[in-house]
Amino acid sequence: MWAKVRPELARLGIEVTEHLTTRAGQATEITRRALNREFNCVVAVGGDGTLNEVVNGYLNEAGQAVNSSATLGLLPSGTGSDFGRSLGLRTYRDFIRAVAASSTRWVDVVRVVFRHKDGSICSRFFSNAATFGLGADAAALVNQWREVLPRWVGGRLRYMAAAVCALERHRNVPVAVKLDAEPALEINSNLLVIANGRFTGGGMMLAPNARLDDGLLDVILTDRITRCDVLRELPRIQRGGHLKNPKVTESRAREVWISSGKSLAVAIDGELAGYTPAHLSILPSAVGFAVPEHS
């Protein structure tokens, strides 16, 4: 994808310095270094995981832009690339139009505090979604299969297959979910989604009413959902029809606290990150993205 795009950027007179990442976390370091050197745009070429690292380099620990005059660009080319769908970047030509137009859209970002795999408490930002329980287990399987499945197997098919496989370990547990100042909700669940973008899992519309710049988190909860329920809903998730299921609820909040009797896995922008308990809070209009005009 990058090989297609770079010559077109050169024809538009856009100068580019490129860097190929070789390890996890490197994109965050490169982004921070580029912004301190006053580059005016940092482009993530990849999926939601790559973009997540770039977003974490764009913001400092306080959640403020390292260089507020700079923007982020996205050339979607990863397994899921779900955030690009919400942003209106579906093809490489959309990306080229966005960079050439110099039009900026300021979108919300989410800070999530959770328990890391080593037991420590850590904090991370994300732009698209965090999934808890079954969704996180499926994301972990997709990443394990990255070098196993042939490239023609698309992201949506990979995530659906992973969800079916993850169902083998599906067990509902007592979960407490607190939204802003409301009393905590007590549910039995193994599938929760806290979203800023509409899509997760390679195009599944898990949060069909989410908006990137409304200053709110979309909270999708399931209560006492069974394996059969999940299998029945998989086709409807593609278009957001799962919200009609009475065992599925949709809410909005600026802050969310999640605790569970048994720790649930947490995936952040498609990458397994840690476990509950977790606290999520919205940072309105925190990141500027290059978008096509009228996006």
Sine and cosine of phi, psi and omega as CSV:
sin_phi,cos_phi,sin_psi,cos_psi,sin_omega,cos_omega
0.00,0.00,-0.70,0.71,0.00,-1.00
-0.91,0.41,-0.58,0.82,0.03,-1.00
-0.89,0.46,-0.54,0.84,0.06,-1.00
-0.94,0.33,-0.62,0.79,-0.21,-0.98
-0.99,0.11,-0.63,0.77,-0.14,-0.99
-0.85,0.53,-0.70,0.72,0.03,-1.00
-0.87,0.50,-0.56,0.83,0.01,-1.00
-0.94,0.34,-0.58,0.81,0.07,-1.00
-0.91,0.42,-0.64,0.77,0.02,-1.00
-0.89,0.46,-0.62,0.78,0.02,-1.00
-0.92,0.40,-0.44,0.90,0.04,-1.00
-1.00,0.08,-0.03,1.00,0.01,-1.00
0.99,0.17,0.34,0.94,0.00,-1.00
-1.00,-0.07,0.88,-0.48,0.00,-1.00
-0.99,0.15,0.66,-0.75,-0.10,-0.99
-0.74,-0.67,0.70,-0.71,0.23,-0.97
-0.92,-0.40,0.81,-0.59,-0.10,-1.00
-0.92,-0.39,0.42,-0.91,0.06,-1.00
-0.56,-0.83,0.77,-0.64,0.04,-1.00
-0.99,-0.11,0.87,-0.49,-0.01,-1.00
-0.96,0.27,0.52,-0.85,-0.02,-1.00
-0.83,-0.56,-0.04,1.00,-0.02,-1.00
-0.38,-0.93,0.31,-0.95,0.03,-1.00
-0.90,0.44,0.63,-0.78,0.04,-1.00
1.00,0.05,-0.23,0.97,-0.08,-1.00
-0.93,0.36,-0.55,0.84,0.00,-1.00
-0.89,0.45,-0.53,0.85,0.06,-1.00
-0.90,0.43,-0.71,0.70,0.00,-1.00
-0.90,0.43,-0.69,0.73,-0.02,-1.00
-0.90,0.43,-0.67,0.74,0.01,-1.00
-0.88,0.47,-0.74,0.68,0.00,-1.00
-0.87,0.49,-0.67,0.74,-0.01,-1.00
-0.91,0.42,-0.66,0.75,-0.01,-1.00
-0.91,0.42,-0.66,0.75,-0.01,-1.00
-0.93,0.38,-0.58,0.81,0.05,-1.00
-0.94,0.34,-0.37,0.93,0.06,-1.00
-1.00,-0.04,0.15,0.99,0.11,-0.99
0.92,0.38,0.54,0.84,0.26,-0.97
-0.91,0.42,0.59,-0.81,-0.08,-1.00
-1.00,-0.06,-0.11,0.99,0.06,-1.00
-0.39,-0.92,0.72,-0.70,0.09,-1.00
-0.90,-0.44,0.83,-0.56,-0.10,-0.99
-0.96,-0.29,0.77,-0.64,0.12,-0.99
-1.00,-0.06,0.86,-0.51,0.08,-1.00
-0.96,-0.29,0.97,-0.23,-0.07,-1.00
0.39,-0.92,-0.41,-0.91,-0.03,-1.00
-0.99,-0.17,-0.32,-0.95,-0.07,-1.00
-0.92,0.39,-0.51,0.86,0.03,-1.00
-0.92,0.40,-0.68,0.73,0.06,-1.00
-0.90,0.45,-0.71,0.70,0.02,-1.00
-0.87,0.49,-0.62,0.78,0.00,-1.00
-0.85,0.52,-0.68,0.73,0.02,-1.00
-0.90,0.44,-0.64,0.77,0.00,-1.00
-0.92,0.40,-0.66,0.75,0.04,-1.00
-0.87,0.49,-0.64,0.76,0.00,-1.00
-0.94,0.34,-0.36,0.93,0.13,-0.99
-0.99,0.13,-0.44,0.90,-0.02,-1.00
-0.95,0.30,-0.52,0.85,-0.06,-1.00
-0.96,-0.27,0.57,-0.82,0.13,-0.99
-1.00,0.07,-0.05,-1.00,-0.08,-1.00
-0.89,0.46,-0.44,0.90,0.01,-1.00
-0.99,0.12,-0.03,1.00,-0.02,-1.00
0.99,0.13,0.36,0.93,0.01,-1.00
-0.95,-0.30,0.51,-0.86,-0.01,-1.00
-0.90,0.44,0.73,-0.68,0.06,-1.00
-0.89,0.45,-0.61,0.79,0.05,-1.00
-0.63,-0.77,0.99,-0.15,-0.12,-0.99
-0.93,0.36,-0.24,0.97,0.04,-1.00
-1.00,0.07,-0.13,0.99,0.00,-1.00
-0.99,-0.12,0.41,-0.91,0.03,-1.00
-0.86,-0.52,0.19,-0.98,0.13,-0.99
-0.95,-0.31,0.57,-0.82,0.12,-0.99
-0.89,-0.46,0.39,-0.92,0.00,-1.00
-0.68,-0.73,0.84,-0.54,0.15,-0.99
-0.94,-0.34,1.00,-0.09,-0.11,-0.99
-0.91,0.41,0.84,-0.54,0.00,-1.00
-0.38,-0.93,0.49,0.87,-0.01,-1.00
-0.95,-0.30,-0.18,-0.98,-0.04,-1.00
-0.90,0.44,-0.72,0.69,-0.03,-1.00
-0.98,-0.19,-0.82,0.57,-0.02,-1.00
0.77,0.64,0.72,0.70,-0.08,-1.00
-0.98,0.21,-0.57,0.82,-0.04,-1.00
-0.89,0.46,-0.59,0.81,0.01,-1.00
-0.85,0.53,-0.57,0.82,0.02,-1.00
-0.89,0.46,-0.70,0.72,0.01,-1.00
-0.93,0.36,-0.49,0.87,-0.04,-1.00
-0.99,0.11,-0.18,0.98,-0.02,-1.00
1.00,0.03,0.31,0.95,0.03,-1.00
-0.93,-0.36,0.99,-0.10,-0.05,-1.00
-0.95,-0.31,-0.42,0.91,-0.03,-1.00
-0.77,-0.64,0.22,-0.98,0.02,-1.00
-0.92,0.39,-0.44,0.90,0.05,-1.00
-0.94,0.35,-0.55,0.83,0.11,-0.99
-0.87,0.50,-0.67,0.74,0.01,-1.00
-0.89,0.46,-0.71,0.71,-0.02,-1.00
-0.88,0.47,-0.67,0.74,0.03,-1.00
-0.89,0.45,-0.59,0.81,-0.02,-1.00
-0.92,0.40,-0.74,0.68,-0.03,-1.00
-0.92,0.39,-0.62,0.79,-0.02,-1.00
-0.94,0.34,-0.54,0.84,-0.08,-1.00
-0.97,0.24,-0.41,0.91,-0.06,-1.00
0.83,0.56,0.57,0.82,0.07,-1.00
-0.99,-0.14,0.72,-0.70,-0.09,-1.00
-0.91,-0.42,0.70,-0.71,0.13,-0.99
-0.88,-0.47,0.84,-0.54,0.01,-1.00
-1.00,0.02,0.83,-0.56,-0.08,-1.00
-0.85,-0.53,0.32,-0.95,0.01,-1.00
-0.97,0.25,0.41,-0.91,0.10,-0.99
-0.74,-0.68,0.42,-0.91,-0.05,-1.00
-0.90,-0.44,0.74,-0.68,0.16,-0.99
-0.99,-0.11,0.77,-0.64,0.04,-1.00
-0.82,-0.57,0.77,-0.64,0.09,-1.00
-0.95,-0.31,0.77,-0.64,-0.11,-0.99
-0.48,-0.88,0.08,-1.00,0.04,-1.00
-1.00,-0.05,0.86,-0.51,-0.01,-1.00
-0.94,0.35,0.26,-0.97,0.00,-1.00
-0.87,0.50,-0.44,0.90,0.01,-1.00
-1.00,0.03,0.08,1.00,0.05,-1.00
0.99,-0.11,-0.23,0.97,0.00,-1.00
-0.98,0.22,0.36,-0.93,0.06,-1.00
-1.00,-0.07,0.79,-0.61,-0.03,-1.00
-0.68,-0.73,0.20,-0.98,-0.07,-1.00
-0.77,-0.64,0.58,-0.82,0.00,-1.00
-0.49,-0.87,0.44,-0.90,0.09,-1.00
-0.98,-0.20,0.50,-0.87,0.15,-0.99
-0.58,-0.82,0.42,-0.91,-0.04,-1.00
-0.97,-0.25,-0.41,0.91,-0.14,-0.99
-0.95,-0.31,-0.94,0.34,-0.11,-0.99
-0.30,-0.95,0.43,-0.90,0.19,-0.98
-0.87,-0.50,0.72,-0.69,0.03,-1.00
-0.89,-0.46,0.58,-0.81,-0.08,-1.00
-0.84,-0.55,0.68,-0.74,0.05,-1.00
0.98,0.19,-0.85,-0.52,-0.09,-1.00
-0.84,0.54,-0.68,0.73,-0.01,-1.00
-0.89,0.46,-0.62,0.78,0.03,-1.00
-0.94,0.35,-0.64,0.77,0.04,-1.00
-0.88,0.47,-0.65,0.76,0.03,-1.00
-0.91,0.41,-0.65,0.76,0.03,-1.00
-0.88,0.48,-0.64,0.77,0.02,-1.00
-0.89,0.46,-0.64,0.77,0.02,-1.00
-0.91,0.41,-0.67,0.74,0.02,-1.00
-0.84,0.54,-0.68,0.74,-0.01,-1.00
-0.94,0.34,-0.54,0.84,0.07,-1.00
-0.91,0.41,-0.53,0.85,-0.05,-1.00
-1.00,0.08,-0.02,1.00,-0.16,-0.99
-0.82,0.58,-0.66,0.75,-0.02,-1.00
-0.99,-0.13,0.08,1.00,-0.07,-1.00
-0.98,-0.20,-0.75,0.67,-0.06,-1.00
-0.98,0.20,0.55,-0.84,0.05,-1.00
-0.91,0.42,0.44,-0.90,-0.11,-0.99
-0.90,0.43,-0.40,0.92,-0.03,-1.00
-0.96,0.28,-0.21,0.98,0.07,-1.00
-0.97,0.22,0.94,-0.34,-0.11,-0.99
-0.94,0.33,0.21,-0.98,-0.06,-1.00
-0.87,0.49,-0.68,0.73,-0.04,-1.00
-0.89,0.45,-0.68,0.73,0.01,-1.00
-0.91,0.42,-0.63,0.78,0.02,-1.00
-0.88,0.48,-0.72,0.69,-0.04,-1.00
-0.93,0.37,-0.61,0.79,0.03,-1.00
-0.91,0.41,-0.68,0.73,0.04,-1.00
-0.90,0.44,-0.65,0.76,0.01,-1.00
-0.91,0.41,-0.62,0.79,0.03,-1.00
-0.89,0.46,-0.66,0.75,0.03,-1.00
-0.89,0.45,-0.69,0.72,0.01,-1.00
-0.91,0.41,-0.63,0.78,-0.02,-1.00
-0.93,0.38,-0.37,0.93,0.00,-1.00
-0.87,0.49,-0.38,0.93,-0.01,-1.00
-0.85,0.52,-0.51,0.86,-0.02,-1.00
-0.97,-0.23,0.18,0.98,-0.08,-1.00
-0.91,0.40,0.87,-0.50,0.07,-1.00
-0.62,-0.79,0.84,-0.54,0.09,-1.00
-0.95,0.32,0.61,-0.79,0.04,-1.00
-0.74,-0.68,0.37,-0.93,0.07,-1.00
-0.89,0.45,0.78,-0.63,-0.03,-1.00
-0.74,-0.67,0.69,-0.72,0.11,-0.99
-0.95,-0.33,0.80,-0.60,-0.01,-1.00
-0.82,-0.57,0.86,-0.50,0.01,-1.00
-0.93,-0.37,0.80,-0.60,0.00,-1.00
-0.93,-0.35,0.90,-0.43,-0.02,-1.00
0.76,0.65,-0.78,-0.62,-0.06,-1.00
-1.00,-0.08,0.13,0.99,-0.02,-1.00
-0.96,0.27,0.40,-0.92,0.09,-1.00
-0.88,0.48,0.49,-0.87,-0.04,-1.00
-0.91,0.41,0.63,-0.78,0.09,-1.00
-1.00,0.00,0.73,-0.68,0.03,-1.00
-0.96,-0.27,0.90,-0.43,-0.04,-1.00
-0.74,-0.68,0.24,-0.97,0.16,-0.99
-0.93,-0.38,0.91,-0.40,-0.19,-0.98
-0.45,-0.89,0.34,-0.94,0.18,-0.98
-0.60,-0.80,0.39,0.92,-0.02,-1.00
-0.47,-0.88,0.97,-0.26,0.02,-1.00
-0.71,-0.71,0.55,-0.83,0.02,-1.00
-0.71,-0.70,0.78,-0.62,0.14,-0.99
-0.91,-0.41,0.91,-0.41,-0.22,-0.97
-0.84,-0.55,0.54,-0.84,0.22,-0.97
-0.95,-0.32,-0.59,0.81,0.08,-1.00
-0.99,-0.15,0.24,-0.97,-0.09,-1.00
-0.99,0.17,-0.49,0.87,-0.19,-0.98
-0.91,-0.41,0.56,-0.83,0.20,-0.98
-0.58,-0.82,0.21,-0.98,0.10,-0.99
0.90,0.43,0.66,0.76,0.05,-1.00
0.95,0.31,0.55,0.83,0.07,-1.00
0.94,-0.33,0.07,1.00,0.08,-1.00
-0.95,0.30,0.78,-0.62,-0.08,-1.00
-1.00,0.04,0.94,0.34,-0.06,-1.00
-0.94,0.35,-0.51,0.86,-0.01,-1.00
-0.80,-0.59,0.96,0.29,-0.16,-0.99
-0.90,0.45,-0.33,0.94,-0.04,-1.00
-0.97,-0.25,0.12,0.99,-0.01,-1.00
-0.93,0.37,0.54,-0.84,0.05,-1.00
-0.76,-0.65,0.65,-0.76,-0.10,-1.00
-0.96,0.28,-0.27,0.96,-0.13,-0.99
-0.69,-0.72,0.52,0.85,0.00,-1.00
-0.99,-0.14,0.01,1.00,0.01,-1.00
0.95,0.30,0.32,0.95,-0.05,-1.00
-0.71,-0.71,0.52,-0.85,0.16,-0.99
-1.00,0.02,0.65,-0.76,0.16,-0.99
-1.00,-0.09,0.82,-0.57,-0.11,-0.99
-0.93,-0.38,0.92,-0.38,0.01,-1.00
-0.95,-0.31,0.89,-0.45,-0.05,-1.00
-0.88,-0.48,0.57,-0.82,0.16,-0.99
-0.89,-0.46,0.53,-0.85,-0.02,-1.00
-0.72,-0.70,0.89,-0.46,0.03,-1.00
0.86,0.50,0.56,0.83,0.02,-1.00
-0.98,0.19,0.63,-0.78,-0.06,-1.00
-0.98,-0.20,0.14,-0.99,0.07,-1.00
-0.87,0.48,-0.66,0.75,0.02,-1.00
-0.89,0.46,-0.62,0.79,0.05,-1.00
-0.86,0.51,-0.71,0.70,-0.02,-1.00
-0.89,0.46,-0.71,0.70,-0.01,-1.00
-0.89,0.46,-0.63,0.77,0.02,-1.00
-0.92,0.39,-0.55,0.84,-0.09,-1.00
-1.00,0.09,-0.31,0.95,-0.06,-1.00
-0.79,0.61,-0.70,0.71,0.03,-1.00
-0.92,0.40,-0.58,0.82,-0.05,-1.00
-0.97,0.25,-0.41,0.91,-0.01,-1.00
-0.88,0.48,-0.47,0.88,-0.05,-1.00
-0.85,0.52,-0.48,0.88,-0.04,-1.00
-0.85,-0.53,0.21,0.98,0.05,-1.00
0.99,0.11,0.17,0.99,-0.05,-1.00
-0.94,0.33,-0.22,0.97,-0.02,-1.00
-0.91,0.42,-0.33,0.94,0.01,-1.00
-0.93,0.37,-0.23,0.97,0.06,-1.00
-0.98,0.21,-0.24,0.97,0.02,-1.00
-0.95,0.32,0.79,-0.61,-0.03,-1.00
-0.90,0.44,-0.27,0.96,0.04,-1.00
-1.00,0.06,0.00,1.00,-0.01,-1.00
-0.89,-0.45,0.76,-0.65,0.02,-1.00
-0.82,-0.58,0.47,-0.88,0.03,-1.00
-0.83,-0.55,0.77,-0.64,0.04,-1.00
-0.68,-0.74,0.15,-0.99,0.08,-1.00
-0.73,-0.69,0.55,-0.84,-0.02,-1.00
-0.33,-0.94,0.30,-0.95,0.11,-0.99
-1.00,-0.03,-0.46,0.89,0.04,-1.00
-0.70,-0.72,0.57,-0.82,0.01,-1.00
-0.67,-0.74,0.73,-0.68,0.12,-0.99
-0.90,-0.43,0.72,-0.69,-0.01,-1.00
-0.78,-0.63,0.81,-0.58,0.12,-0.99
-0.70,-0.71,0.47,-0.88,-0.09,-1.00
-0.59,-0.81,0.48,-0.88,0.02,-1.00
-0.87,0.50,-0.66,0.75,0.12,-0.99
-0.88,-0.48,0.71,-0.71,-0.08,-1.00
-0.84,0.55,0.71,-0.70,0.09,-1.00
-0.98,-0.20,0.63,-0.78,0.07,-1.00
-0.92,0.40,0.54,-0.84,0.00,-1.00
-0.85,-0.53,0.82,-0.57,0.12,-0.99
-0.93,-0.36,0.74,-0.67,-0.02,-1.00
-0.92,-0.40,0.89,-0.45,-0.04,-1.00
0.77,0.64,0.70,0.72,0.11,-0.99
0.99,0.12,0.08,1.00,0.00,-1.00
-0.86,-0.50,0.79,-0.61,0.04,-1.00
-0.88,0.48,0.83,-0.56,-0.13,-0.99
-0.89,-0.45,-0.59,0.81,-0.08,-1.00
0.10,-1.00,-0.61,-0.79,-0.16,-0.99
-0.57,-0.82,0.28,-0.96,0.11,-0.99
-0.95,0.33,0.37,-0.93,0.17,0.99
-0.96,0.27,0.36,-0.93,-0.03,-1.00
-0.60,-0.80,0.50,-0.86,0.09,-1.00
-0.77,-0.63,0.80,-0.61,-0.03,-1.00
-0.85,-0.53,0.66,-0.75,0.02,-1.00
-0.61,-0.79,0.57,-0.82,-0.07,-1.00
-1.00,0.03,0.63,-0.78,0.13,-0.99
-0.90,-0.44,0.99,-0.15,-0.11,-0.99
-0.90,0.43,0.66,-0.75,0.12,-0.99
0.73,0.68,0.77,0.64,-0.12,-0.99
-1.00,-0.01,-0.44,0.90,-0.11,-0.99
-0.77,-0.64,0.72,-0.69,0.06,-1.00
-0.99,-0.11,0.82,-0.57,0.02,-1.00
-0.94,-0.35,0.64,-0.77,0.14,-0.99
-0.96,0.29,0.82,-0.58,-0.03,-1.00
-0.71,-0.70,0.37,-0.93,0.12,-0.99
-0.88,0.47,0.48,-0.87,0.05,-1.00
-0.86,0.52,0.62,-0.78,0.01,-1.00
0.94,0.35,0.30,0.95,0.04,-1.00
-0.94,0.33,0.00,0.00,0.00,0.00
